[in-house]
């Protein structure tokens, strides 16, 4: 099973704090917070609970669609022309568009927050 890890980057130190793991199985998406890592970041006052996309440490969240925290990091391909989509796929070396693979390749970086999505290294 492949995982992508949601991390928070401290803008002062560039240190990455693990928030949780996203995985996809049988067409469903799952997300689990990393309790120990999130509690440490909260304790160090690096993040606040207000920015967390989920609140229950003991729950594995499940959805037929990708979760909102990740969806905002994806292009709205329904607005792309066939040519634009083809160019996007070519630029990312992808055969077909897949949300999970797109996040893996782009890290889901936005200018509006300090979350990133990474594979385990």
Secondary structure, 3 states (H helix, E strand, C coil): CCEEEEEEECCCCCCEEEEEEEEEECCEEEEEECHHHHHHHHHCCCCCHHHCCCCCCCCEEEECCCCHHHHCCCCCHHHCCHHHHHHHHHHCCCCCCCHHHHHHHHCCCCCCCCEEEECCC
